[in-house]
Amino acid sequence: MTTGLFTCPTCNALYQVVKGECGPETVDRKVTCCACGAPMPNREGKFLLKYFWLRNAARRSQKRGTHKSAR
């Protein structure tokens, strides 16, 4: 078994991925992102992929400027 990180290409949510060998009882199921519902790969070659959701996409910090109204 190997592990790695995966980022959803649609929303940038972060997952830990575990690769394991498929057995004869393995069922192919549709895998979707927990944050946005986008499809994600369920296999890589002969390996089955299992995702563990770590966090949503990091929000970009926005600096708020002061708003001065003109009178």
PDB file of N, H, CA, C and O in Angstrom:
ATOM      1  N   MET A   1       0.825  -1.178   0.000  1.00  0.00           N
ATOM      2  CA  MET A   1       0.000   0.000   0.000  1.00  0.00           C
ATOM      3  C   MET A   1       0.874   1.249   0.000  1.00  0.00           C
ATOM      4  O   MET A   1       1.855   1.331   0.739  1.00  0.00           O
ATOM      5  N   THR A   2       0.513   2.208  -0.827  1.00  0.00           N
ATOM      6  H   THR A   2      -0.284   2.141  -1.427  1.00  0.00           H
ATOM      7  CA  THR A   2       1.236   3.474  -0.845  1.00  0.00           C
ATOM      8  C   THR A   2       0.250   4.603  -0.595  1.00  0.00           C
ATOM      9  O   THR A   2      -0.948   4.466  -0.843  1.00  0.00           O
ATOM     10  N   THR A   3       0.768   5.718  -0.103  1.00  0.00           N
ATOM     11  H   THR A   3       1.741   5.830   0.098  1.00  0.00           H
ATOM     12  CA  THR A   3      -0.080   6.877   0.161  1.00  0.00           C
ATOM     13  C   THR A   3       0.500   8.103  -0.521  1.00  0.00           C
ATOM     14  O   THR A   3       1.677   8.132  -0.881  1.00  0.00           O
ATOM     15  N   GLY A   4      -0.330   9.099  -0.693  1.00  0.00           N
ATOM     16  H   GLY A   4      -1.286   9.075  -0.401  1.00  0.00           H
ATOM     17  CA  GLY A   4       0.093  10.350  -1.277  1.00  0.00           C
ATOM     18  C   GLY A   4      -0.999  11.382  -1.091  1.00  0.00           C
ATOM     19  O   GLY A   4      -2.010  11.111  -0.443  1.00  0.00           O
ATOM     20  N   LEU A   5      -0.804  12.554  -1.652  1.00  0.00           N
ATOM     21  H   LEU A   5       0.017  12.773  -2.178  1.00  0.00           H
ATOM     22  CA  LEU A   5      -1.795  13.619  -1.568  1.00  0.00           C
ATOM     23  C   LEU A   5      -2.441  13.825  -2.927  1.00  0.00           C
ATOM     24  O   LEU A   5      -1.812  13.609  -3.963  1.00  0.00           O
ATOM     25  N   PHE A   6      -3.689  14.241  -2.917  1.00  0.00           N
ATOM     26  H   PHE A   6      -4.200  14.417  -2.076  1.00  0.00           H
ATOM     27  CA  PHE A   6      -4.439  14.513  -4.142  1.00  0.00           C
ATOM     28  C   PHE A   6      -5.218  15.794  -3.922  1.00  0.00           C
ATOM     29  O   PHE A   6      -5.817  15.992  -2.864  1.00  0.00           O
ATOM     30  N   THR A   7      -5.208  16.674  -4.931  1.00  0.00           N
ATOM     31  H   THR A   7      -4.722  16.513  -5.790  1.00  0.00           H
ATOM     32  CA  THR A   7      -5.984  17.897  -4.891  1.00  0.00           C
ATOM     33  C   THR A   7      -7.053  17.814  -5.960  1.00  0.00           C
ATOM     34  O   THR A   7      -6.755  17.524  -7.119  1.00  0.00           O
ATOM     35  N   CYS A   8      -8.299  18.067  -5.581  1.00  0.00           N
ATOM     36  H   CYS A   8      -8.542  18.303  -4.640  1.00  0.00           H
ATOM     37  CA  CYS A   8      -9.398  18.048  -6.544  1.00  0.00           C
ATOM     38  C   CYS A   8      -9.134  19.096  -7.611  1.00  0.00           C
ATOM     39  O   CYS A   8      -8.898  20.258  -7.280  1.00  0.00           O
ATOM     40  N   PRO A   9      -9.166  18.718  -8.885  1.00  0.00           N
ATOM     41  CA  PRO A   9      -8.881  19.688  -9.946  1.00  0.00           C
ATOM     42  C   PRO A   9      -9.982  20.737 -10.110  1.00  0.00           C
ATOM     43  O   PRO A   9      -9.752  21.768 -10.743  1.00  0.00           O
ATOM     44  N   THR A  10     -11.156  20.500  -9.561  1.00  0.00           N
ATOM     45  H   THR A  10     -11.342  19.663  -9.047  1.00  0.00           H
ATOM     46  CA  THR A  10     -12.260  21.446  -9.696  1.00  0.00           C
ATOM     47  C   THR A  10     -12.269  22.490  -8.586  1.00  0.00           C
ATOM     48  O   THR A  10     -12.389  23.684  -8.858  1.00  0.00           O
ATOM     49  N   CYS A  11     -12.141  22.039  -7.318  1.00  0.00           N
ATOM     50  H   CYS A  11     -12.044  21.069  -7.097  1.00  0.00           H
ATOM     51  CA  CYS A  11     -12.274  22.988  -6.201  1.00  0.00           C
ATOM     52  C   CYS A  11     -11.028  23.099  -5.323  1.00  0.00           C
ATOM     53  O   CYS A  11     -11.002  23.908  -4.395  1.00  0.00           O
ATOM     54  N   ASN A  12     -10.007  22.309  -5.598  1.00  0.00           N
ATOM     55  H   ASN A  12     -10.028  21.652  -6.352  1.00  0.00           H
ATOM     56  CA  ASN A  12      -8.744  22.307  -4.845  1.00  0.00           C
ATOM     57  C   ASN A  12      -8.859  21.765  -3.424  1.00  0.00           C
ATOM     58  O   ASN A  12      -8.004  22.066  -2.592  1.00  0.00           O
ATOM     59  N   ALA A  13      -9.887  20.978  -3.122  1.00  0.00           N
ATOM     60  H   ALA A  13     -10.582  20.734  -3.799  1.00  0.00           H
ATOM     61  CA  ALA A  13      -9.956  20.316  -1.818  1.00  0.00           C
ATOM     62  C   ALA A  13      -8.800  19.322  -1.731  1.00  0.00           C
ATOM     63  O   ALA A  13      -8.400  18.739  -2.738  1.00  0.00           O
ATOM     64  N   LEU A  14      -8.271  19.134  -0.536  1.00  0.00           N
ATOM     65  H   LEU A  14      -8.596  19.607   0.283  1.00  0.00           H
ATOM     66  CA  LEU A  14      -7.092  18.287  -0.344  1.00  0.00           C
ATOM     67  C   LEU A  14      -7.488  16.937   0.250  1.00  0.00           C
ATOM     68  O   LEU A  14      -8.264  16.872   1.203  1.00  0.00           O
ATOM     69  N   TYR A  15      -6.948  15.868  -0.320  1.00  0.00           N
ATOM     70  H   TYR A  15      -6.318  15.922  -1.094  1.00  0.00           H
ATOM     71  CA  TYR A  15      -7.212  14.500   0.120  1.00  0.00           C
ATOM     72  C   TYR A  15      -5.914  13.761   0.333  1.00  0.00           C
ATOM     73  O   TYR A  15      -4.911  14.058  -0.315  1.00  0.00           O
ATOM     74  N   GLN A  16      -5.925  12.795   1.241  1.00  0.00           N
ATOM     75  H   GLN A  16      -6.740  12.553   1.767  1.00  0.00           H
ATOM     76  CA  GLN A  16      -4.851  11.812   1.320  1.00  0.00           C
ATOM     77  C   GLN A  16      -5.365  10.603   0.555  1.00  0.00           C
ATOM     78  O   GLN A  16      -6.504  10.178   0.749  1.00  0.00           O
ATOM     79  N   VAL A  17      -4.531  10.052  -0.311  1.00  0.00           N
ATOM     80  H   VAL A  17      -3.606  10.398  -0.469  1.00  0.00           H
ATOM     81  CA  VAL A  17      -4.926   8.919  -1.139  1.00  0.00           C
ATOM     82  C   VAL A  17      -4.121   7.700  -0.732  1.00  0.00           C
ATOM     83  O   VAL A  17      -2.908   7.774  -0.534  1.00  0.00           O
ATOM     84  N   VAL A  18      -4.813   6.579  -0.611  1.00  0.00           N
ATOM     85  H   VAL A  18      -5.798   6.518  -0.772  1.00  0.00           H
ATOM     86  CA  VAL A  18      -4.164   5.302  -0.321  1.00  0.00           C
ATOM     87  C   VAL A  18      -4.412   4.392  -1.520  1.00  0.00           C
ATOM     88  O   VAL A  18      -5.551   4.213  -1.951  1.00  0.00           O
ATOM     89  N   LYS A  19      -3.330   3.817  -2.053  1.00  0.00           N
ATOM     90  H   LYS A  19      -2.405   3.962  -1.703  1.00  0.00           H
ATOM     91  CA  LYS A  19      -3.433   2.872  -3.168  1.00  0.00           C
ATOM     92  C   LYS A  19      -3.326   1.466  -2.611  1.00  0.00           C
ATOM     93  O   LYS A  19      -2.427   1.160  -1.828  1.00  0.00           O
ATOM     94  N   GLY A  20      -4.250   0.619  -3.021  1.00  0.00           N
ATOM     95  H   GLY A  20      -4.980   0.868  -3.658  1.00  0.00           H
ATOM     96  CA  GLY A  20      -4.213  -0.776  -2.604  1.00  0.00           C
ATOM     97  C   GLY A  20      -4.501  -1.674  -3.793  1.00  0.00           C
ATOM     98  O   GLY A  20      -5.147  -1.257  -4.754  1.00  0.00           O
ATOM     99  N   GLU A  21      -4.026  -2.892  -3.726  1.00  0.00           N
ATOM    100  H   GLU A  21      -3.502  -3.231  -2.945  1.00  0.00           H
ATOM    101  CA  GLU A  21      -4.286  -3.826  -4.824  1.00  0.00           C
ATOM    102  C   GLU A  21      -5.731  -4.279  -4.796  1.00  0.00           C
ATOM    103  O   GLU A  21      -6.311  -4.485  -3.729  1.00  0.00           O
ATOM    104  N   CYS A  22      -6.310  -4.432  -5.986  1.00  0.00           N
ATOM    105  H   CYS A  22      -5.839  -4.265  -6.852  1.00  0.00           H
ATOM    106  CA  CYS A  22      -7.689  -4.872  -6.119  1.00  0.00           C
ATOM    107  C   CYS A  22      -7.766  -6.381  -5.969  1.00  0.00           C
ATOM    108  O   CYS A  22      -6.909  -7.115  -6.461  1.00  0.00           O
ATOM    109  N   GLY A  23      -8.801  -6.827  -5.287  1.00  0.00           N
ATOM    110  H   GLY A  23      -9.497  -6.230  -4.887  1.00  0.00           H
ATOM    111  CA  GLY A  23      -9.038  -8.258  -5.156  1.00  0.00           C
ATOM    112  C   GLY A  23     -10.198  -8.666  -6.039  1.00  0.00           C
ATOM    113  O   GLY A  23     -10.816  -7.811  -6.673  1.00  0.00           O
ATOM    114  N   PRO A  24     -10.506  -9.946  -6.095  1.00  0.00           N
ATOM    115  CA  PRO A  24     -11.605 -10.421  -6.942  1.00  0.00           C
ATOM    116  C   PRO A  24     -12.967  -9.912  -6.472  1.00  0.00           C
ATOM    117  O   PRO A  24     -13.916  -9.874  -7.255  1.00  0.00           O
ATOM    118  N   GLU A  25     -13.070  -9.520  -5.197  1.00  0.00           N
ATOM    119  H   GLU A  25     -12.299  -9.551  -4.561  1.00  0.00           H
ATOM    120  CA  GLU A  25     -14.342  -9.030  -4.662  1.00  0.00           C
ATOM    121  C   GLU A  25     -14.511  -7.513  -4.817  1.00  0.00           C
ATOM    122  O   GLU A  25     -15.520  -6.964  -4.374  1.00  0.00           O
ATOM    123  N   THR A  26     -13.555  -6.838  -5.429  1.00  0.00           N
ATOM    124  H   THR A  26     -12.736  -7.284  -5.789  1.00  0.00           H
ATOM    125  CA  THR A  26     -13.579  -5.391  -5.572  1.00  0.00           C
ATOM    126  C   THR A  26     -14.710  -4.954  -6.502  1.00  0.00           C
ATOM    127  O   THR A  26     -14.896  -5.502  -7.589  1.00  0.00           O
ATOM    128  N   VAL A  27     -15.455  -3.956  -6.042  1.00  0.00           N
ATOM    129  H   VAL A  27     -15.304  -3.512  -5.159  1.00  0.00           H
ATOM    130  CA  VAL A  27     -16.552  -3.395  -6.828  1.00  0.00           C
ATOM    131  C   VAL A  27     -16.140  -1.998  -7.275  1.00  0.00           C
ATOM    132  O   VAL A  27     -15.684  -1.194  -6.462  1.00  0.00           O
ATOM    133  N   ASP A  28     -16.299  -1.703  -8.573  1.00  0.00           N
ATOM    134  H   ASP A  28     -16.669  -2.356  -9.233  1.00  0.00           H
ATOM    135  CA  ASP A  28     -15.991  -0.364  -9.068  1.00  0.00           C
ATOM    136  C   ASP A  28     -17.133   0.569  -8.715  1.00  0.00           C
ATOM    137  O   ASP A  28     -18.259   0.396  -9.180  1.00  0.00           O
ATOM    138  N   ARG A  29     -16.836   1.549  -7.896  1.00  0.00           N
ATOM    139  H   ARG A  29     -15.921   1.689  -7.517  1.00  0.00           H
ATOM    140  CA  ARG A  29     -17.831   2.540  -7.509  1.00  0.00           C
ATOM    141  C   ARG A  29     -17.394   3.903  -7.989  1.00  0.00           C
ATOM    142  O   ARG A  29     -16.202   4.183  -8.118  1.00  0.00           O
ATOM    143  N   LYS A  30     -18.373   4.746  -8.252  1.00  0.00           N
ATOM    144  H   LYS A  30     -19.341   4.519  -8.148  1.00  0.00           H
ATOM    145  CA  LYS A  30     -18.104   6.122  -8.645  1.00  0.00           C
ATOM    146  C   LYS A  30     -17.586   6.868  -7.421  1.00  0.00           C
ATOM    147  O   LYS A  30     -18.166   6.762  -6.340  1.00  0.00           O
ATOM    148  N   VAL A  31     -16.499   7.621  -7.580  1.00  0.00           N
ATOM    149  H   VAL A  31     -16.028   7.707  -8.458  1.00  0.00           H
ATOM    150  CA  VAL A  31     -15.919   8.399  -6.489  1.00  0.00           C
ATOM    151  C   VAL A  31     -16.057   9.868  -6.838  1.00  0.00           C
ATOM    152  O   VAL A  31     -15.676  10.297  -7.927  1.00  0.00           O
ATOM    153  N   THR A  32     -16.612  10.647  -5.893  1.00  0.00           N
ATOM    154  H   THR A  32     -16.921  10.298  -5.008  1.00  0.00           H
ATOM    155  CA  THR A  32     -16.786  12.075  -6.128  1.00  0.00           C
ATOM    156  C   THR A  32     -16.183  12.878  -4.979  1.00  0.00           C
ATOM    157  O   THR A  32     -16.039  12.377  -3.863  1.00  0.00           O
ATOM    158  N   CYS A  33     -15.839  14.111  -5.264  1.00  0.00           N
ATOM    159  H   CYS A  33     -15.956  14.518  -6.170  1.00  0.00           H
ATOM    160  CA  CYS A  33     -15.268  15.021  -4.272  1.00  0.00           C
ATOM    161  C   CYS A  33     -16.321  15.336  -3.206  1.00  0.00           C
ATOM    162  O   CYS A  33     -17.477  15.606  -3.531  1.00  0.00           O
ATOM    163  N   CYS A  34     -15.920  15.299  -1.948  1.00  0.00           N
ATOM    164  H   CYS A  34     -14.981  15.080  -1.684  1.00  0.00           H
ATOM    165  CA  CYS A  34     -16.835  15.618  -0.839  1.00  0.00           C
ATOM    166  C   CYS A  34     -17.210  17.091  -0.824  1.00  0.00           C
ATOM    167  O   CYS A  34     -18.280  17.451  -0.333  1.00  0.00           O
ATOM    168  N   ALA A  35     -16.353  17.940  -1.349  1.00  0.00           N
ATOM    169  H   ALA A  35     -15.484  17.648  -1.748  1.00  0.00           H
ATOM    170  CA  ALA A  35     -16.603  19.374  -1.305  1.00  0.00           C
ATOM    171  C   ALA A  35     -17.457  19.874  -2.466  1.00  0.00           C
ATOM    172  O   ALA A  35     -18.360  20.684  -2.261  1.00  0.00           O
ATOM    173  N   CYS A  36     -17.184  19.402  -3.683  1.00  0.00           N
ATOM    174  H   CYS A  36     -16.450  18.744  -3.849  1.00  0.00           H
ATOM    175  CA  CYS A  36     -17.884  19.951  -4.853  1.00  0.00           C
ATOM    176  C   CYS A  36     -18.640  18.914  -5.671  1.00  0.00           C
ATOM    177  O   CYS A  36     -19.433  19.288  -6.535  1.00  0.00           O
ATOM    178  N   GLY A  37     -18.423  17.627  -5.431  1.00  0.00           N
ATOM    179  H   GLY A  37     -17.778  17.323  -4.729  1.00  0.00           H
ATOM    180  CA  GLY A  37     -19.129  16.582  -6.160  1.00  0.00           C
ATOM    181  C   GLY A  37     -18.527  16.208  -7.503  1.00  0.00           C
ATOM    182  O   GLY A  37     -19.114  15.422  -8.246  1.00  0.00           O
ATOM    183  N   ALA A  38     -17.368  16.757  -7.824  1.00  0.00           N
ATOM    184  H   ALA A  38     -16.890  17.396  -7.220  1.00  0.00           H
ATOM    185  CA  ALA A  38     -16.713  16.439  -9.094  1.00  0.00           C
ATOM    186  C   ALA A  38     -16.227  14.986  -9.083  1.00  0.00           C
ATOM    187  O   ALA A  38     -15.831  14.478  -8.033  1.00  0.00           O
ATOM    188  N   PRO A  39     -16.252  14.310 -10.241  1.00  0.00           N
ATOM    189  CA  PRO A  39     -15.762  12.930 -10.283  1.00  0.00           C
ATOM    190  C   PRO A  39     -14.249  12.869 -10.067  1.00  0.00           C
ATOM    191  O   PRO A  39     -13.509  13.752 -10.499  1.00  0.00           O
ATOM    192  N   MET A  40     -13.806  11.803  -9.386  1.00  0.00           N
ATOM    193  H   MET A  40     -14.408  11.085  -9.035  1.00  0.00           H
ATOM    194  CA  MET A  40     -12.381  11.583  -9.148  1.00  0.00           C
ATOM    195  C   MET A  40     -12.047  10.158  -9.570  1.00  0.00           C
ATOM    196  O   MET A  40     -12.915   9.286  -9.539  1.00  0.00           O
ATOM    197  N   PRO A  41     -10.800   9.911  -9.966  1.00  0.00           N
ATOM    198  CA  PRO A  41     -10.422   8.558 -10.400  1.00  0.00           C
ATOM    199  C   PRO A  41     -10.582   7.554  -9.263  1.00  0.00           C
ATOM    200  O   PRO A  41     -10.242   7.847  -8.117  1.00  0.00           O
ATOM    201  N   ASN A  42     -11.107   6.358  -9.587  1.00  0.00           N
ATOM    202  H   ASN A  42     -11.384   6.120 -10.518  1.00  0.00           H
ATOM    203  CA  ASN A  42     -11.239   5.330  -8.562  1.00  0.00           C
ATOM    204  C   ASN A  42     -10.173   4.242  -8.694  1.00  0.00           C
ATOM    205  O   ASN A  42     -10.025   3.404  -7.805  1.00  0.00           O
ATOM    206  N   ARG A  43      -9.437   4.256  -9.796  1.00  0.00           N
ATOM    207  H   ARG A  43      -9.557   4.937 -10.518  1.00  0.00           H
ATOM    208  CA  ARG A  43      -8.352   3.288 -10.012  1.00  0.00           C
ATOM    209  C   ARG A  43      -7.160   3.966 -10.674  1.00  0.00           C
ATOM    210  O   ARG A  43      -7.289   4.981 -11.358  1.00  0.00           O
ATOM    211  N   GLU A  44      -6.008   3.373 -10.449  1.00  0.00           N
ATOM    212  H   GLU A  44      -5.903   2.548  -9.893  1.00  0.00           H
ATOM    213  CA  GLU A  44      -4.788   3.766 -11.155  1.00  0.00           C
ATOM    214  C   GLU A  44      -4.109   2.463 -11.550  1.00  0.00           C
ATOM    215  O   GLU A  44      -3.443   1.817 -10.741  1.00  0.00           O
ATOM    216  N   GLY A  45      -4.294   2.088 -12.825  1.00  0.00           N
ATOM    217  H   GLY A  45      -4.835   2.613 -13.483  1.00  0.00           H
ATOM    218  CA  GLY A  45      -3.772   0.804 -13.282  1.00  0.00           C
ATOM    219  C   GLY A  45      -4.466  -0.326 -12.545  1.00  0.00           C
ATOM    220  O   GLY A  45      -5.694  -0.412 -12.555  1.00  0.00           O
ATOM    221  N   LYS A  46      -3.694  -1.193 -11.906  1.00  0.00           N
ATOM    222  H   LYS A  46      -2.697  -1.123 -11.898  1.00  0.00           H
ATOM    223  CA  LYS A  46      -4.280  -2.309 -11.170  1.00  0.00           C
ATOM    224  C   LYS A  46      -4.581  -1.964  -9.709  1.00  0.00           C
ATOM    225  O   LYS A  46      -4.994  -2.830  -8.938  1.00  0.00           O
ATOM    226  N   PHE A  47      -4.375  -0.709  -9.333  1.00  0.00           N
ATOM    227  H   PHE A  47      -4.040  -0.005  -9.959  1.00  0.00           H
ATOM    228  CA  PHE A  47      -4.574  -0.284  -7.948  1.00  0.00           C
ATOM    229  C   PHE A  47      -5.908   0.425  -7.752  1.00  0.00           C
ATOM    230  O   PHE A  47      -6.363   1.174  -8.616  1.00  0.00           O
ATOM    231  N   LEU A  48      -6.525   0.177  -6.603  1.00  0.00           N
ATOM    232  H   LEU A  48      -6.155  -0.431  -5.900  1.00  0.00           H
ATOM    233  CA  LEU A  48      -7.739   0.843  -6.182  1.00  0.00           C
ATOM    234  C   LEU A  48      -7.332   2.070  -5.378  1.00  0.00           C
ATOM    235  O   LEU A  48      -6.397   1.997  -4.581  1.00  0.00           O
ATOM    236  N   LEU A  49      -8.017   3.199  -5.571  1.00  0.00           N
ATOM    237  H   LEU A  49      -8.776   3.258  -6.218  1.00  0.00           H
ATOM    238  CA  LEU A  49      -7.694   4.430  -4.850  1.00  0.00           C
ATOM    239  C   LEU A  49      -8.756   4.703  -3.792  1.00  0.00           C
ATOM    240  O   LEU A  49      -9.952   4.638  -4.075  1.00  0.00           O
ATOM    241  N   LYS A  50      -8.313   5.010  -2.568  1.00  0.00           N
ATOM    242  H   LYS A  50      -7.341   5.063  -2.339  1.00  0.00           H
ATOM    243  CA  LYS A  50      -9.220   5.365  -1.488  1.00  0.00           C
ATOM    244  C   LYS A  50      -8.817   6.747  -0.996  1.00  0.00           C
ATOM    245  O   LYS A  50      -7.647   6.995  -0.706  1.00  0.00           O
ATOM    246  N   TYR A  51      -9.805   7.656  -0.902  1.00  0.00           N
ATOM    247  H   TYR A  51     -10.755   7.455  -1.138  1.00  0.00           H
ATOM    248  CA  TYR A  51      -9.545   9.048  -0.564  1.00  0.00           C
ATOM    249  C   TYR A  51      -9.990   9.357   0.858  1.00  0.00           C
ATOM    250  O   TYR A  51     -11.047   8.908   1.303  1.00  0.00           O
ATOM    251  N   PHE A  52      -9.173  10.128   1.563  1.00  0.00           N
ATOM    252  H   PHE A  52      -8.315  10.493   1.202  1.00  0.00           H
ATOM    253  CA  PHE A  52      -9.511  10.624   2.887  1.00  0.00           C
ATOM    254  C   PHE A  52      -9.466  12.150   2.829  1.00  0.00           C
ATOM    255  O   PHE A  52      -8.411  12.743   2.603  1.00  0.00           O
ATOM    256  N   TRP A  53     -10.611  12.766   3.034  1.00  0.00           N
ATOM    257  H   TRP A  53     -11.468  12.284   3.218  1.00  0.00           H
ATOM    258  CA  TRP A  53     -10.762  14.219   2.915  1.00  0.00           C
ATOM    259  C   TRP A  53     -10.034  14.910   4.056  1.00  0.00           C
ATOM    260  O   TRP A  53     -10.341  14.673   5.224  1.00  0.00           O
ATOM    261  N   LEU A  54      -9.068  15.765   3.725  1.00  0.00           N
ATOM    262  H   LEU A  54      -8.819  15.958   2.776  1.00  0.00           H
ATOM    263  CA  LEU A  54      -8.299  16.477   4.738  1.00  0.00           C
ATOM    264  C   LEU A  54      -8.845  17.872   4.990  1.00  0.00           C
ATOM    265  O   LEU A  54      -9.011  18.276   6.141  1.00  0.00           O
ATOM    266  N   ARG A  55      -9.126  18.617   3.916  1.00  0.00           N
ATOM    267  H   ARG A  55      -8.991  18.289   2.981  1.00  0.00           H
ATOM    268  CA  ARG A  55      -9.677  19.972   4.089  1.00  0.00           C
ATOM    269  C   ARG A  55     -10.213  20.499   2.770  1.00  0.00           C
ATOM    270  O   ARG A  55      -9.866  20.018   1.691  1.00  0.00           O
ATOM    271  N   ASN A  56     -11.073  21.508   2.895  1.00  0.00           N
ATOM    272  H   ASN A  56     -11.354  21.899   3.771  1.00  0.00           H
ATOM    273  CA  ASN A  56     -11.553  22.221   1.710  1.00  0.00           C
ATOM    274  C   ASN A  56     -10.416  23.031   1.133  1.00  0.00           C
ATOM    275  O   ASN A  56      -9.342  23.133   1.725  1.00  0.00           O
ATOM    276  N   ALA A  57     -10.658  23.598  -0.011  1.00  0.00           N
ATOM    277  H   ALA A  57     -11.530  23.516  -0.492  1.00  0.00           H
ATOM    278  CA  ALA A  57      -9.648  24.448  -0.639  1.00  0.00           C
ATOM    279  C   ALA A  57      -9.341  25.629   0.275  1.00  0.00           C
ATOM    280  O   ALA A  57     -10.229  26.157   0.943  1.00  0.00           O
ATOM    281  N   ALA A  58      -8.089  26.030   0.297  1.00  0.00           N
ATOM    282  H   ALA A  58      -7.367  25.600  -0.245  1.00  0.00           H
ATOM    283  CA  ALA A  58      -7.700  27.187   1.099  1.00  0.00           C
ATOM    284  C   ALA A  58      -8.308  28.438   0.478  1.00  0.00           C
ATOM    285  O   ALA A  58      -8.262  28.645  -0.735  1.00  0.00           O
ATOM    286  N   ARG A  59      -8.866  29.248   1.334  1.00  0.00           N
ATOM    287  H   ARG A  59      -8.903  29.080   2.319  1.00  0.00           H
ATOM    288  CA  ARG A  59      -9.457  30.493   0.834  1.00  0.00           C
ATOM    289  C   ARG A  59      -8.357  31.499   0.586  1.00  0.00           C
ATOM    290  O   ARG A  59      -7.390  31.592   1.342  1.00  0.00           O
ATOM    291  N   ARG A  60      -8.520  32.239  -0.472  1.00  0.00           N
ATOM    292  H   ARG A  60      -9.306  32.163  -1.086  1.00  0.00           H
ATOM    293  CA  ARG A  60      -7.547  33.290  -0.775  1.00  0.00           C
ATOM    294  C   ARG A  60      -7.810  34.469   0.151  1.00  0.00           C
ATOM    295  O   ARG A  60      -8.953  34.882   0.345  1.00  0.00           O
ATOM    296  N   SER A  61      -6.758  34.991   0.707  1.00  0.00           N
ATOM    297  H   SER A  61      -5.830  34.656   0.549  1.00  0.00           H
ATOM    298  CA  SER A  61      -6.942  36.147   1.582  1.00  0.00           C
ATOM    299  C   SER A  61      -7.172  37.383   0.721  1.00  0.00           C
ATOM    300  O   SER A  61      -6.473  37.625  -0.263  1.00  0.00           O
ATOM    301  N   GLN A  62      -8.157  38.140   1.117  1.00  0.00           N
ATOM    302  H   GLN A  62      -8.725  37.943   1.916  1.00  0.00           H
ATOM    303  CA  GLN A  62      -8.478  39.358   0.382  1.00  0.00           C
ATOM    304  C   GLN A  62      -8.269  40.531   1.317  1.00  0.00           C
ATOM    305  O   GLN A  62      -8.851  40.600   2.400  1.00  0.00           O
ATOM    306  N   LYS A  63      -7.441  41.434   0.886  1.00  0.00           N
ATOM    307  H   LYS A  63      -6.968  41.379   0.007  1.00  0.00           H
ATOM    308  CA  LYS A  63      -7.228  42.628   1.680  1.00  0.00           C
ATOM    309  C   LYS A  63      -8.378  43.582   1.400  1.00  0.00           C
ATOM    310  O   LYS A  63      -8.692  43.900   0.253  1.00  0.00           O
ATOM    311  N   ARG A  64      -8.980  44.015   2.462  1.00  0.00           N
ATOM    312  H   ARG A  64      -8.726  43.757   3.394  1.00  0.00           H
ATOM    313  CA  ARG A  64     -10.091  44.955   2.301  1.00  0.00           C
ATOM    314  C   ARG A  64      -9.559  46.362   2.469  1.00  0.00           C
ATOM    315  O   ARG A  64      -8.972  46.709   3.494  1.00  0.00           O
ATOM    316  N   GLY A  65      -9.773  47.151   1.457  1.00  0.00           N
ATOM    317  H   GLY A  65     -10.249  46.869   0.625  1.00  0.00           H
ATOM    318  CA  GLY A  65      -9.344  48.530   1.512  1.00  0.00           C
ATOM    319  C   GLY A  65     -10.388  49.368   2.241  1.00  0.00           C
ATOM    320  O   GLY A  65     -11.541  48.959   2.382  1.00  0.00           O
ATOM    321  N   THR A  66      -9.984  50.509   2.689  1.00  0.00           N
ATOM    322  H   THR A  66      -9.048  50.841   2.574  1.00  0.00           H
ATOM    323  CA  THR A  66     -10.948  51.384   3.349  1.00  0.00           C
ATOM    324  C   THR A  66     -11.737  52.103   2.291  1.00  0.00           C
ATOM    325  O   THR A  66     -11.184  52.586   1.303  1.00  0.00           O
ATOM    326  N   HIS A  67     -12.994  52.171   2.495  1.00  0.00           N
ATOM    327  H   HIS A  67     -13.443  51.779   3.298  1.00  0.00           H
ATOM    328  CA  HIS A  67     -13.874  52.805   1.535  1.00  0.00           C
ATOM    329  C   HIS A  67     -14.218  54.196   2.034  1.00  0.00           C
ATOM    330  O   HIS A  67     -14.788  54.358   3.113  1.00  0.00           O
ATOM    331  N   LYS A  68     -13.877  55.176   1.256  1.00  0.00           N
ATOM    332  H   LYS A  68     -13.414  55.045   0.379  1.00  0.00           H
ATOM    333  CA  LYS A  68     -14.179  56.573   1.628  1.00  0.00           C
ATOM    334  C   LYS A  68     -15.260  57.064   0.684  1.00  0.00           C
ATOM    335  O   LYS A  68     -15.111  57.038  -0.538  1.00  0.00           O
ATOM    336  N   SER A  69     -16.333  57.505   1.277  1.00  0.00           N
ATOM    337  H   SER A  69     -16.454  57.526   2.269  1.00  0.00           H
ATOM    338  CA  SER A  69     -17.419  58.011   0.434  1.00  0.00           C
ATOM    339  C   SER A  69     -17.165  59.469   0.102  1.00  0.00           C
ATOM    340  O   SER A  69     -16.719  60.248   0.944  1.00  0.00           O
ATOM    341  N   ALA A  70     -17.453  59.817  -1.122  1.00  0.00           N
ATOM    342  H   ALA A  70     -17.815  59.184  -1.806  1.00  0.00           H
ATOM    343  CA  ALA A  70     -17.269  61.205  -1.570  1.00  0.00           C
ATOM    344  C   ALA A  70     -18.546  61.963  -1.289  1.00  0.00           C
ATOM    345  O   ALA A  70     -19.637  61.499  -1.619  1.00  0.00           O
ATOM    346  N   ARG A  71     -18.415  63.121  -0.682  1.00  0.00           N
ATOM    347  H   ARG A  71     -17.528  63.498  -0.413  1.00  0.00           H
ATOM    348  CA  ARG A  71     -19.587  63.949  -0.389  1.00  0.00           C
ATOM    349  C   ARG A  71     -19.503  65.248  -1.097  1.00  0.00           C
ATOM    350  O   ARG A  71     -20.402  66.079  -0.971  1.00  0.00           O
TER     351      ARG A  71
END
